[in-house]
Amino acid sequence: MTTIIHYSLHFIAPLGIAYLYSPKNWKNAYFVLLGTMLVDLDHLLASPIFDPDRCSVGFHPLHSYYAILIYFFLLFPKRSRLVAIGLLFHMFTDGLDCWFQGTF
């Protein structure tokens, strides 16, 4: 069940966020939000690459608390706001997994 919630939050929820953020250009906003999923490339640095029992938040470099702080400050300039929203929502989604696992 957590897998369904996780991937729904990664792929379906951004549709709603994109529409709320930019109703006239929601498709472009959605693709920007999907692009923020590239933050998961840092999983390639881990061994094993995928571990269902590992909490991503605080483990992978682009999921670190320092990175999350940077994502927060990216909310302030208008040019980076949508990317920041996508990155922070991604961290929220991954954090929910950690919470469900009891590792957070």
C-alpha positions in Angstrom: 0.0 0.0 0.0 2.8 2.4 0.8 4.3 1.8 -2.7 1.0 2.9 -4.3 0.9 6.0 -2.1 4.5 6.8 -2.8 4.3 6.7 -6.5 0.9 8.4 -6.6 2.4 11.3 -4.7 5.4 11.3 -7.1 3.3 11.3 -10.3 -0.3 12.1 -9.7 -0.2 14.7 -7.0 2.1 16.9 -9.1 -0.8 17.2 -11.6 -2.8 19.0 -8.9 0.1 21.1 -7.8 0.8 22.1 -11.4 -2.8 23.1 -11.9 -2.9 25.1 -8.7 0.4 26.8 -9.4 -0.3 27.7 -13.0 -3.9 26.9 -14.3 -3.2 28.2 -17.8 0.2 26.5 -18.2 -0.3 23.5 -16.0 1.2 21.1 -18.5 4.5 23.0 -18.5 4.4 23.2 -14.7 3.7 19.4 -14.5 6.8 18.7 -16.7 8.9 20.9 -14.5 7.7 19.1 -11.4 8.4 15.7 -13.1 11.9 17.0 -13.9 12.6 17.5 -10.2 12.4 13.7 -9.9 16.0 13.8 -11.3 17.0 14.4 -7.7 16.7 10.6 -7.4 19.8 10.2 -9.5 21.7 10.3 -6.2 20.4 6.8 -5.5 22.9 5.6 -8.1 25.7 6.4 -5.6 24.4 4.0 -3.0 25.0 0.3 -2.8 22.6 -1.3 -3.2 21.0 1.2 -5.5 17.5 0.3 -4.1 16.9 -0.8 -0.6 13.2 -0.8 0.4 14.1 -0.5 4.1 16.4 2.5 3.7 15.2 6.0 4.4 16.3 8.3 1.5 15.9 11.5 3.5 19.2 12.2 5.2 21.0 9.3 3.5 21.5 10.4 -0.2 23.4 13.6 -0.9 20.5 15.3 -2.8 18.1 14.1 0.0 20.3 15.5 2.8 19.1 18.0 5.3 21.5 20.6 3.9 20.1 20.0 0.4 16.5 20.4 1.8 17.5 23.7 3.4 18.8 24.9 0.0 15.5 23.8 -1.6 13.6 25.8 1.0 15.6 29.0 0.1 14.9 28.4 -3.6 11.2 29.1 -2.8 11.9 32.8 -2.4 13.1 33.8 -6.0 10.1 33.5 -8.3 12.2 31.9 -11.0 13.1 28.9 -8.9 9.9 28.6 -6.9 8.2 25.8 -8.9 11.4 23.7 -8.9 11.7 24.3 -5.1 8.1 23.2 -4.7 8.8 20.0 -6.7 11.9 19.2 -4.7 10.3 19.9 -1.3 7.3 17.8 -2.2 9.6 15.1 -3.3 11.3 15.2 0.1 7.9 15.2 1.8 6.9 12.1 -0.2 10.2 10.3 0.6 9.8 11.4 4.2 6.4 9.8 4.4 8.0 6.5 3.4 10.5 6.9 6.2 7.7 7.6 8.6 5.6 4.6 7.5 8.7 2.4 8.0 9.4 3.8 11.4 12.9 5.0 10.4 12.1 8.7 10.6 
